[in-house]
Amino acid sequence: MYLKNVIKHFSVIIRHKWVVFKLCCRVGIPWRGFVHDLSKFSPTEFWESVKYFNGKHSPIIDCKRDKGYSEAWLHHKGRNKHHSDYWIDLNGPDGKPILPIIPYPYIAEMLCDKLAAGIIYEGKKWTKEFELEYWLNERKNIMVNNQIKELITDFPTQVSKEGIKKVLTKRNVKSLYKKYCIDYIDNSRI
């Protein structure tokens, strides 16, 4: 059983990385797609995920249910800038969390990652509406800047209406980023 989980988990990582890479190429960030989730091969992330692997959703979910936390997740979010958790500073000067605007390459990678996760875990059951439904359930639990939350909501809404091919383009993702983050960014850098 254990060897079977090693092979299956490794396969899920590779397939996920491949889909993220292809999607990242569509939005003009192939390097982000290439290096996406390399930390999943680290012992901390890989072996915990093998232990809790079931193929239906992230092993991190089951580990958190079992132990109350996940070493793999703590390791992963601290090394991967495409996760909003990477950017949170809970010790703001006024005692409130600091939730900055996440730079464009990592937002674009995040959107590709979210799509790819749904595509891989849902398999043939995946539909263009899946990510929006998932996000609408998930967003209340995500600590992120309001502008970023609106951007993330807008993106799967567009995908659900028009499909990935029409929506997942460099022009569209940059346009969404400018729409929601224009007041917070140096436009020449995206």
C-alpha positions as CSV (number, residue, x, y, z in Angstrom):
1,M,0.0,0.0,0.0
2,Y,2.8,2.4,0.9
3,L,4.7,2.0,-2.3
4,K,1.4,2.3,-4.2
5,N,0.9,5.7,-2.5
6,V,4.4,6.8,-3.3
7,I,3.8,6.1,-7.0
8,K,0.3,7.6,-7.1
9,H,1.3,10.8,-5.2
10,F,4.4,11.3,-7.4
11,S,2.1,10.9,-10.5
12,V,-0.4,13.5,-9.2
13,I,2.4,16.0,-8.5
14,I,3.9,15.5,-12.0
15,R,0.5,15.8,-13.8
16,H,-0.4,18.8,-11.7
17,K,2.9,20.5,-12.5
18,W,2.5,19.7,-16.2
19,V,-1.0,21.3,-16.3
20,V,0.2,24.4,-14.3
21,F,3.2,24.7,-16.7
22,K,0.9,24.7,-19.7
23,L,-1.5,27.2,-18.1
24,C,1.4,29.4,-17.0
25,C,2.7,29.5,-20.6
26,R,-0.7,30.8,-21.7
27,V,-0.4,33.8,-19.3
28,G,3.3,34.6,-20.2
29,I,5.0,33.2,-17.1
30,P,6.6,29.9,-18.3
31,W,9.4,30.0,-15.7
32,R,6.8,30.2,-12.8
33,G,5.1,27.2,-14.4
34,F,8.4,25.3,-14.6
35,V,9.4,25.9,-11.0
36,H,5.9,25.6,-9.6
37,D,5.6,23.4,-6.5
38,L,9.2,22.1,-6.5
39,S,9.0,22.0,-2.7
40,K,6.5,19.1,-3.0
41,F,9.5,16.9,-3.7
42,S,11.1,17.8,-0.4
43,P,11.0,15.1,2.3
44,T,8.8,17.3,4.6
45,E,6.1,17.7,2.0
46,F,6.5,14.5,0.0
47,W,6.4,11.8,2.8
48,E,3.5,13.4,4.8
49,S,1.5,13.6,1.6
50,V,2.3,10.0,0.8
51,K,1.0,9.0,4.2
52,Y,-2.3,10.8,3.7
53,F,-2.7,10.3,0.0
54,N,-6.2,9.3,-1.2
55,G,-6.2,10.7,-4.8
56,K,-9.5,12.6,-4.3
57,H,-8.2,15.8,-2.7
58,S,-5.0,17.3,-1.2
59,P,-3.5,15.0,1.5
60,I,-3.0,18.1,3.5
61,I,-6.7,18.2,4.3
62,D,-6.7,14.7,5.8
63,C,-3.5,15.4,7.7
64,K,-5.0,18.6,9.3
65,R,-8.1,16.6,10.3
66,D,-5.9,13.9,11.9
67,K,-3.2,16.0,13.6
68,G,-4.7,19.5,13.7
69,Y,-1.9,20.9,11.5
70,S,0.2,19.9,8.5
71,E,4.0,20.2,8.4
72,A,3.8,19.8,4.7
73,W,1.5,22.8,4.4
74,L,3.5,25.0,6.8
75,H,6.6,24.1,4.7
76,H,4.8,24.6,1.4
77,K,3.2,27.9,2.0
78,G,6.4,29.4,3.3
79,R,8.3,28.6,0.1
80,N,5.7,29.2,-2.6
81,K,4.8,32.8,-3.4
82,H,1.7,31.7,-5.4
83,H,-0.1,31.0,-2.1
84,S,-1.8,34.0,-0.4
85,D,-0.6,32.6,3.0
86,Y,3.0,33.3,2.0
87,W,2.2,37.1,1.9
88,I,0.3,37.4,5.2
89,D,2.0,39.2,8.1
90,L,-0.1,38.7,11.2
91,N,1.9,41.2,13.2
92,G,0.9,44.5,11.6
93,P,1.8,47.7,13.5
94,D,-1.8,48.2,14.6
95,G,-2.2,44.6,15.7
96,K,-4.1,43.7,12.5
97,P,-2.8,41.5,9.7
98,I,-1.0,43.0,6.8
99,L,-2.5,41.7,3.5
100,P,-0.5,43.2,0.7
101,I,-1.1,43.2,-3.0
102,I,0.6,40.1,-4.4
103,P,2.9,40.7,-7.4
104,Y,1.5,39.8,-10.8
105,P,3.6,36.7,-11.6
106,Y,2.4,35.0,-8.4
107,I,-1.2,36.0,-8.8
108,A,-1.1,34.6,-12.4
109,E,0.6,31.4,-11.1
110,M,-2.1,31.2,-8.3
111,L,-4.9,31.3,-10.8
112,C,-3.2,28.6,-12.9
113,D,-2.6,26.5,-9.8
114,K,-6.3,26.7,-8.7
115,L,-7.5,25.7,-12.2
116,A,-4.9,22.8,-12.4
117,A,-5.8,21.5,-9.0
118,G,-9.5,21.2,-9.9
119,I,-8.6,19.7,-13.3
120,I,-6.4,17.0,-11.7
121,Y,-8.5,16.1,-8.7
122,E,-11.8,16.2,-10.6
123,G,-10.6,14.5,-13.7
124,K,-13.3,13.8,-16.2
125,K,-15.9,15.3,-13.8
126,W,-14.2,18.7,-14.1
127,T,-16.4,21.4,-15.7
128,K,-15.7,25.1,-16.4
129,E,-18.1,25.9,-13.5
130,F,-16.1,23.8,-11.0
131,E,-13.6,26.4,-9.9
132,L,-16.1,29.1,-9.3
133,E,-18.2,26.8,-7.1
134,Y,-15.1,25.7,-5.2
135,W,-13.9,29.3,-4.8
136,L,-17.3,30.6,-3.6
137,N,-17.1,28.0,-0.8
138,E,-13.5,28.5,-0.1
139,R,-13.2,32.3,-0.1
140,K,-14.7,32.9,3.3
141,N,-11.8,30.9,4.8
142,I,-9.1,32.7,2.9
143,M,-7.2,35.6,4.4
144,V,-6.3,37.9,1.5
145,N,-6.4,41.5,0.5
146,N,-9.9,42.5,-0.7
147,Q,-8.7,43.5,-4.2
148,I,-7.0,40.1,-4.6
149,K,-10.2,38.4,-3.4
150,E,-12.2,40.3,-6.0
151,L,-9.8,39.4,-8.7
152,I,-9.8,35.7,-7.8
153,T,-13.6,35.8,-7.7
154,D,-13.8,37.5,-11.1
155,F,-11.5,35.0,-12.8
156,P,-13.4,31.8,-12.2
157,T,-16.6,33.7,-12.9
158,Q,-15.3,34.4,-16.3
159,V,-14.0,30.9,-16.8
160,S,-17.5,29.5,-15.9
161,K,-19.1,31.7,-18.5
162,E,-16.5,31.6,-21.3
163,G,-14.2,28.7,-20.7
164,I,-10.4,28.5,-20.0
165,K,-9.2,29.1,-23.6
166,K,-10.9,32.4,-23.8
167,V,-10.2,33.7,-20.3
168,L,-6.8,32.3,-19.5
169,T,-4.7,34.6,-21.7
170,K,-1.8,36.9,-20.8
171,R,-3.9,39.9,-21.9
172,N,-6.9,39.0,-19.8
173,V,-5.1,38.1,-16.6
174,K,-3.0,41.3,-16.8
175,S,-6.2,43.2,-17.4
176,L,-7.8,41.7,-14.3
177,Y,-4.7,42.5,-12.3
178,K,-4.7,46.1,-13.5
179,K,-8.4,46.4,-12.8
180,Y,-8.2,45.3,-9.2
181,C,-4.7,46.3,-8.2
182,I,-3.9,49.4,-10.3
183,D,-3.8,51.8,-7.3
184,Y,-1.3,49.5,-5.6
185,I,1.2,48.7,-8.3
186,D,3.8,50.1,-10.5
187,N,2.1,49.5,-13.9
188,S,5.4,49.3,-15.8
189,R,6.3,46.1,-13.9
190,I,3.5,43.9,-15.2
